């Protein structure tokens, strides 16, 4: 509930999001990612997937095979 910590986390997550969204846009310019994908939305999905993977590994929810399947599916979607 610490307001300063919340502010810091929001800022940090926004910076990470913006970095990932820029990478996606660069990939779109290079033809590696489908142009019709929304870079900002996809960046949030990637961050959410990263958090799921981290928590999933820690609590034993997901194994390496499942995580790789998720990554493969997302890359396939992004490439169109």
Chimera marker file (.cmm) of the C-alpha trace (Angstrom):
<marker_set name="trace">
<marker id="1" x="0.000" y="0.000" z="0.000" r="1" g="1" b="0" radius="0.5"/>
<marker id="2" x="3.027" y="2.287" z="-0.010" r="1" g="1" b="0" radius="0.5"/>
<marker id="3" x="2.248" y="5.128" z="-2.470" r="1" g="1" b="0" radius="0.5"/>
<marker id="4" x="5.914" y="5.715" z="-3.286" r="1" g="1" b="0" radius="0.5"/>
<marker id="5" x="6.464" y="2.053" z="-4.115" r="1" g="1" b="0" radius="0.5"/>
<marker id="6" x="3.314" y="1.988" z="-6.266" r="1" g="1" b="0" radius="0.5"/>
<marker id="7" x="4.496" y="5.087" z="-8.141" r="1" g="1" b="0" radius="0.5"/>
<marker id="8" x="7.912" y="3.534" z="-8.721" r="1" g="1" b="0" radius="0.5"/>
<marker id="9" x="6.454" y="0.220" z="-9.935" r="1" g="1" b="0" radius="0.5"/>
<marker id="10" x="4.031" y="1.985" z="-12.287" r="1" g="1" b="0" radius="0.5"/>
<marker id="11" x="6.854" y="4.025" z="-13.768" r="1" g="1" b="0" radius="0.5"/>
<marker id="12" x="9.130" y="1.022" z="-14.118" r="1" g="1" b="0" radius="0.5"/>
<marker id="13" x="6.443" y="-1.140" z="-15.742" r="1" g="1" b="0" radius="0.5"/>
<marker id="14" x="5.609" y="1.687" z="-18.147" r="1" g="1" b="0" radius="0.5"/>
<marker id="15" x="9.289" y="1.991" z="-19.115" r="1" g="1" b="0" radius="0.5"/>
<marker id="16" x="9.528" y="-1.756" z="-19.725" r="1" g="1" b="0" radius="0.5"/>
<marker id="17" x="6.288" y="-1.681" z="-21.726" r="1" g="1" b="0" radius="0.5"/>
<marker id="18" x="7.516" y="1.198" z="-23.869" r="1" g="1" b="0" radius="0.5"/>
<marker id="19" x="10.816" y="-0.591" z="-24.514" r="1" g="1" b="0" radius="0.5"/>
<marker id="20" x="9.054" y="-3.804" z="-25.585" r="1" g="1" b="0" radius="0.5"/>
<marker id="21" x="6.529" y="-1.894" z="-27.730" r="1" g="1" b="0" radius="0.5"/>
<marker id="22" x="9.400" y="-0.141" z="-29.501" r="1" g="1" b="0" radius="0.5"/>
<marker id="23" x="11.063" y="-3.504" z="-30.173" r="1" g="1" b="0" radius="0.5"/>
<marker id="24" x="7.811" y="-4.798" z="-31.633" r="1" g="1" b="0" radius="0.5"/>
<marker id="25" x="7.504" y="-1.739" z="-33.863" r="1" g="1" b="0" radius="0.5"/>
<marker id="26" x="11.073" y="-2.252" z="-35.029" r="1" g="1" b="0" radius="0.5"/>
<marker id="27" x="10.242" y="-5.873" z="-35.795" r="1" g="1" b="0" radius="0.5"/>
<marker id="28" x="7.201" y="-4.721" z="-37.771" r="1" g="1" b="0" radius="0.5"/>
<marker id="29" x="9.348" y="-2.317" z="-39.797" r="1" g="1" b="0" radius="0.5"/>
<marker id="30" x="11.756" y="-5.173" z="-40.555" r="1" g="1" b="0" radius="0.5"/>
<marker id="31" x="8.934" y="-7.520" z="-41.572" r="1" g="1" b="0" radius="0.5"/>
<marker id="32" x="9.490" y="-9.959" z="-38.689" r="1" g="1" b="0" radius="0.5"/>
<marker id="33" x="6.189" y="-9.106" z="-36.976" r="1" g="1" b="0" radius="0.5"/>
<marker id="34" x="2.850" y="-8.661" z="-38.726" r="1" g="1" b="0" radius="0.5"/>
<marker id="35" x="2.042" y="-4.987" z="-39.258" r="1" g="1" b="0" radius="0.5"/>
<marker id="36" x="-1.583" y="-5.430" z="-38.161" r="1" g="1" b="0" radius="0.5"/>
<marker id="37" x="-0.567" y="-6.341" z="-34.594" r="1" g="1" b="0" radius="0.5"/>
<marker id="38" x="-1.054" y="-3.532" z="-32.086" r="1" g="1" b="0" radius="0.5"/>
<marker id="39" x="2.434" y="-2.986" z="-30.646" r="1" g="1" b="0" radius="0.5"/>
<marker id="40" x="1.210" y="-1.433" z="-27.392" r="1" g="1" b="0" radius="0.5"/>
<marker id="41" x="-1.281" y="-4.215" z="-26.686" r="1" g="1" b="0" radius="0.5"/>
<marker id="42" x="1.201" y="-6.912" z="-27.642" r="1" g="1" b="0" radius="0.5"/>
<marker id="43" x="3.780" y="-5.393" z="-25.296" r="1" g="1" b="0" radius="0.5"/>
<marker id="44" x="1.327" y="-5.677" z="-22.371" r="1" g="1" b="0" radius="0.5"/>
<marker id="45" x="0.557" y="-9.273" z="-23.359" r="1" g="1" b="0" radius="0.5"/>
<marker id="46" x="4.280" y="-10.076" z="-23.409" r="1" g="1" b="0" radius="0.5"/>
<marker id="47" x="4.764" y="-8.525" z="-19.975" r="1" g="1" b="0" radius="0.5"/>
<marker id="48" x="1.782" y="-10.459" z="-18.633" r="1" g="1" b="0" radius="0.5"/>
<marker id="49" x="3.210" y="-13.653" z="-20.123" r="1" g="1" b="0" radius="0.5"/>
<marker id="50" x="6.557" y="-12.972" z="-18.494" r="1" g="1" b="0" radius="0.5"/>
<marker id="51" x="4.921" y="-12.523" z="-15.118" r="1" g="1" b="0" radius="0.5"/>
<marker id="52" x="2.859" y="-15.695" z="-15.633" r="1" g="1" b="0" radius="0.5"/>
<marker id="53" x="6.025" y="-17.595" z="-16.537" r="1" g="1" b="0" radius="0.5"/>
<marker id="54" x="7.881" y="-16.315" z="-13.490" r="1" g="1" b="0" radius="0.5"/>
<marker id="55" x="5.062" y="-17.121" z="-11.074" r="1" g="1" b="0" radius="0.5"/>
<marker id="56" x="4.199" y="-20.340" z="-12.884" r="1" g="1" b="0" radius="0.5"/>
<marker id="57" x="7.745" y="-21.644" z="-12.514" r="1" g="1" b="0" radius="0.5"/>
<marker id="58" x="8.015" y="-20.562" z="-8.897" r="1" g="1" b="0" radius="0.5"/>
<marker id="59" x="4.820" y="-22.305" z="-7.770" r="1" g="1" b="0" radius="0.5"/>
<marker id="60" x="5.127" y="-25.302" z="-10.092" r="1" g="1" b="0" radius="0.5"/>
<marker id="61" x="2.156" y="-24.375" z="-12.276" r="1" g="1" b="0" radius="0.5"/>
<marker id="62" x="4.023" y="-24.464" z="-15.603" r="1" g="1" b="0" radius="0.5"/>
<marker id="63" x="6.911" y="-26.610" z="-16.726" r="1" g="1" b="0" radius="0.5"/>
<marker id="64" x="9.495" y="-25.781" z="-19.397" r="1" g="1" b="0" radius="0.5"/>
<marker id="65" x="7.540" y="-27.617" z="-22.106" r="1" g="1" b="0" radius="0.5"/>
<marker id="66" x="4.388" y="-25.604" z="-21.395" r="1" g="1" b="0" radius="0.5"/>
<marker id="67" x="6.295" y="-22.322" z="-21.303" r="1" g="1" b="0" radius="0.5"/>
<marker id="68" x="7.957" y="-23.106" z="-24.621" r="1" g="1" b="0" radius="0.5"/>
<marker id="69" x="4.567" y="-23.940" z="-26.150" r="1" g="1" b="0" radius="0.5"/>
<marker id="70" x="3.224" y="-20.570" z="-24.975" r="1" g="1" b="0" radius="0.5"/>
<marker id="71" x="6.232" y="-18.734" z="-26.462" r="1" g="1" b="0" radius="0.5"/>
<marker id="72" x="5.903" y="-20.610" z="-29.753" r="1" g="1" b="0" radius="0.5"/>
<marker id="73" x="2.190" y="-19.821" z="-29.995" r="1" g="1" b="0" radius="0.5"/>
<marker id="74" x="2.770" y="-16.117" z="-29.300" r="1" g="1" b="0" radius="0.5"/>
<marker id="75" x="5.549" y="-15.852" z="-31.877" r="1" g="1" b="0" radius="0.5"/>
<marker id="76" x="3.363" y="-17.600" z="-34.440" r="1" g="1" b="0" radius="0.5"/>
<marker id="77" x="0.547" y="-15.123" z="-33.720" r="1" g="1" b="0" radius="0.5"/>
<marker id="78" x="2.860" y="-12.124" z="-33.960" r="1" g="1" b="0" radius="0.5"/>
<marker id="79" x="4.311" y="-13.200" z="-37.276" r="1" g="1" b="0" radius="0.5"/>
<marker id="80" x="0.859" y="-13.705" z="-38.763" r="1" g="1" b="0" radius="0.5"/>
<link id1="1" id2="2" r="1" g="1" b="0" radius="0.2"/>
<link id1="2" id2="3" r="1" g="1" b="0" radius="0.2"/>
<link id1="3" id2="4" r="1" g="1" b="0" radius="0.2"/>
<link id1="4" id2="5" r="1" g="1" b="0" radius="0.2"/>
<link id1="5" id2="6" r="1" g="1" b="0" radius="0.2"/>
<link id1="6" id2="7" r="1" g="1" b="0" radius="0.2"/>
<link id1="7" id2="8" r="1" g="1" b="0" radius="0.2"/>
<link id1="8" id2="9" r="1" g="1" b="0" radius="0.2"/>
<link id1="9" id2="10" r="1" g="1" b="0" radius="0.2"/>
<link id1="10" id2="11" r="1" g="1" b="0" radius="0.2"/>
<link id1="11" id2="12" r="1" g="1" b="0" radius="0.2"/>
<link id1="12" id2="13" r="1" g="1" b="0" radius="0.2"/>
<link id1="13" id2="14" r="1" g="1" b="0" radius="0.2"/>
<link id1="14" id2="15" r="1" g="1" b="0" radius="0.2"/>
<link id1="15" id2="16" r="1" g="1" b="0" radius="0.2"/>
<link id1="16" id2="17" r="1" g="1" b="0" radius="0.2"/>
<link id1="17" id2="18" r="1" g="1" b="0" radius="0.2"/>
<link id1="18" id2="19" r="1" g="1" b="0" radius="0.2"/>
<link id1="19" id2="20" r="1" g="1" b="0" radius="0.2"/>
<link id1="20" id2="21" r="1" g="1" b="0" radius="0.2"/>
<link id1="21" id2="22" r="1" g="1" b="0" radius="0.2"/>
<link id1="22" id2="23" r="1" g="1" b="0" radius="0.2"/>
<link id1="23" id2="24" r="1" g="1" b="0" radius="0.2"/>
<link id1="24" id2="25" r="1" g="1" b="0" radius="0.2"/>
<link id1="25" id2="26" r="1" g="1" b="0" radius="0.2"/>
<link id1="26" id2="27" r="1" g="1" b="0" radius="0.2"/>
<link id1="27" id2="28" r="1" g="1" b="0" radius="0.2"/>
<link id1="28" id2="29" r="1" g="1" b="0" radius="0.2"/>
<link id1="29" id2="30" r="1" g="1" b="0" radius="0.2"/>
<link id1="30" id2="31" r="1" g="1" b="0" radius="0.2"/>
<link id1="31" id2="32" r="1" g="1" b="0" radius="0.2"/>
<link id1="32" id2="33" r="1" g="1" b="0" radius="0.2"/>
<link id1="33" id2="34" r="1" g="1" b="0" radius="0.2"/>
<link id1="34" id2="35" r="1" g="1" b="0" radius="0.2"/>
<link id1="35" id2="36" r="1" g="1" b="0" radius="0.2"/>
<link id1="36" id2="37" r="1" g="1" b="0" radius="0.2"/>
<link id1="37" id2="38" r="1" g="1" b="0" radius="0.2"/>
<link id1="38" id2="39" r="1" g="1" b="0" radius="0.2"/>
<link id1="39" id2="40" r="1" g="1" b="0" radius="0.2"/>
<link id1="40" id2="41" r="1" g="1" b="0" radius="0.2"/>
<link id1="41" id2="42" r="1" g="1" b="0" radius="0.2"/>
<link id1="42" id2="43" r="1" g="1" b="0" radius="0.2"/>
<link id1="43" id2="44" r="1" g="1" b="0" radius="0.2"/>
<link id1="44" id2="45" r="1" g="1" b="0" radius="0.2"/>
<link id1="45" id2="46" r="1" g="1" b="0" radius="0.2"/>
<link id1="46" id2="47" r="1" g="1" b="0" radius="0.2"/>
<link id1="47" id2="48" r="1" g="1" b="0" radius="0.2"/>
<link id1="48" id2="49" r="1" g="1" b="0" radius="0.2"/>
<link id1="49" id2="50" r="1" g="1" b="0" radius="0.2"/>
<link id1="50" id2="51" r="1" g="1" b="0" radius="0.2"/>
<link id1="51" id2="52" r="1" g="1" b="0" radius="0.2"/>
<link id1="52" id2="53" r="1" g="1" b="0" radius="0.2"/>
<link id1="53" id2="54" r="1" g="1" b="0" radius="0.2"/>
<link id1="54" id2="55" r="1" g="1" b="0" radius="0.2"/>
<link id1="55" id2="56" r="1" g="1" b="0" radius="0.2"/>
<link id1="56" id2="57" r="1" g="1" b="0" radius="0.2"/>
<link id1="57" id2="58" r="1" g="1" b="0" radius="0.2"/>
<link id1="58" id2="59" r="1" g="1" b="0" radius="0.2"/>
<link id1="59" id2="60" r="1" g="1" b="0" radius="0.2"/>
<link id1="60" id2="61" r="1" g="1" b="0" radius="0.2"/>
<link id1="61" id2="62" r="1" g="1" b="0" radius="0.2"/>
<link id1="62" id2="63" r="1" g="1" b="0" radius="0.2"/>
<link id1="63" id2="64" r="1" g="1" b="0" radius="0.2"/>
<link id1="64" id2="65" r="1" g="1" b="0" radius="0.2"/>
<link id1="65" id2="66" r="1" g="1" b="0" radius="0.2"/>
<link id1="66" id2="67" r="1" g="1" b="0" radius="0.2"/>
<link id1="67" id2="68" r="1" g="1" b="0" radius="0.2"/>
<link id1="68" id2="69" r="1" g="1" b="0" radius="0.2"/>
<link id1="69" id2="70" r="1" g="1" b="0" radius="0.2"/>
<link id1="70" id2="71" r="1" g="1" b="0" radius="0.2"/>
<link id1="71" id2="72" r="1" g="1" b="0" radius="0.2"/>
<link id1="72" id2="73" r="1" g="1" b="0" radius="0.2"/>
<link id1="73" id2="74" r="1" g="1" b="0" radius="0.2"/>
<link id1="74" id2="75" r="1" g="1" b="0" radius="0.2"/>
<link id1="75" id2="76" r="1" g="1" b="0" radius="0.2"/>
<link id1="76" id2="77" r="1" g="1" b="0" radius="0.2"/>
<link id1="77" id2="78" r="1" g="1" b="0" radius="0.2"/>
<link id1="78" id2="79" r="1" g="1" b="0" radius="0.2"/>
<link id1="79" id2="80" r="1" g="1" b="0" radius="0.2"/>
</marker_set>
